[in-house]
Amino acid sequence: MKTVRRLLYRDIVTSVVFVAIAFLSLFFFIDFVDELEDVGRGRWSAGHAALYGLLELPGHLYELMPIAVLIGTIYALARLAQSSEFTILRTGGLGPGRALALLAALGAGFAALTFVIGDLAAPWSEREGVTLQARHKDGGLRLAGSGAWLKERRNGADGERSISVNVGRAASGGQLEQVSIFEFDADGRLVERIVAERANIGDGSTWELGNAVRTRWPVTVDAAPVKDERFATLQWPTTLDAGVVAAALLPLSTMSTVELWRYSSHLADNEQAAQRQEIQFWKKALYPLACLVMVALALPFAYLHTRSGGISWKVFGGIMLGISFVLLNNVAGHLGVLRNWTPWVVAATPGVVYLLLSLAAFSWLVRYR
């Protein structure tokens, strides 16, 4: 059995690595050419475009791992079947259950590798890529639409206060720009607004606002009139630390599984929409298990008779299956946000559907073919 395991694992791992390198080369070329259009914008050069393409590779590898595992496993098993090696292994005692167990162990290894890439390498490289663009292309991180919104709640002497913070832009050095802070009382009335040109987030629980204007509205009619106060520097206490701010400003792809969980919990605690973040958390947590599904989906190809076709159409079929899995995974995520479906169900459905499909095909081939 050790010899059989070595034979299968060597061929499958070699094929998966080859497929992954081929896909990554293609994606690097696409990213590099796409970034060449911005050469000359700011300090962006061809070298920066190449570096950005390299930084995007871990993220692409994370997304492509299940497809690479599927295509590589199909190719290796189909080649063994075509050369009758797999038939000899079956004659020598490699039953369907044992073959499935061997591939499941290999799939678990691929799943662990996918989790490490998606939780460590990809978020770091994505952050570095965003930082590289912010420093050399845009001079800062530009936020789409109305900017990024953050929210917190405080308990004061006069009741609970709700605070909403809007950030229009983030400078390349990590400084926030175009900051607006709105404070509401328990009845939803605006009681204070602070508009600052910039803000620095300290290590503690205080933001340092620069060139700020604070406006306070009276709570009662006979209170002091509305007035503006100007500050060159204003210390603003808050519970919004650097981690929460980074999560709000940066793309979700730059966050690890734990960071996604913390950020989605923060949004839920402050009664903000967290459906998209929760779905992304469950997708990130369950996505590595897709490698197990892919090896199970590839195993039936080893039981197809050689005369039923060559390796090429089997590999093509594997590519189509991989594309359909990615398509279903993405569509399920978007529908989950639109329909407000249960996040873990949305993330698990594509994998469960393809696992049942693979087991059904495997059972039918073993019994009738």
Buried (B, 14 or more C-beta within 10 A) or exposed (E): EEEBEEBBBEBBBEBBEBBBEEBBEEBBEEBBEEBBEBEEEBEBBEEBBBBBBBBBBBBBBBBBBBBBBBBBBBBBBBBBBBEEBBBEBBEEEBEBEBBBEBBEEBBBEBBEBBBEBBBEBBBBBBBBBBBBBBBBBBBBBEBEEEBBBBBBEEEEEEEEBBBBBBBBBBBBEBBBBBBBBBBBBEEEEEBBBBBBBBBBBEEEEEBBBBEBBBBBBEEEEEEEEEEEEEBEEBEBEBEBBEBBBBBBBBEBBBBBBEBBBBBBBBBBEBEBEBBBBBBBBBBBBBBBBBBBBBBBBBBBBBBBEBEEEEBEEBBEBBBEBBEEBBEBBEEBBEBBBEEEBEBBEBBBBBBEBBBEBBBEBBEEBBEEE
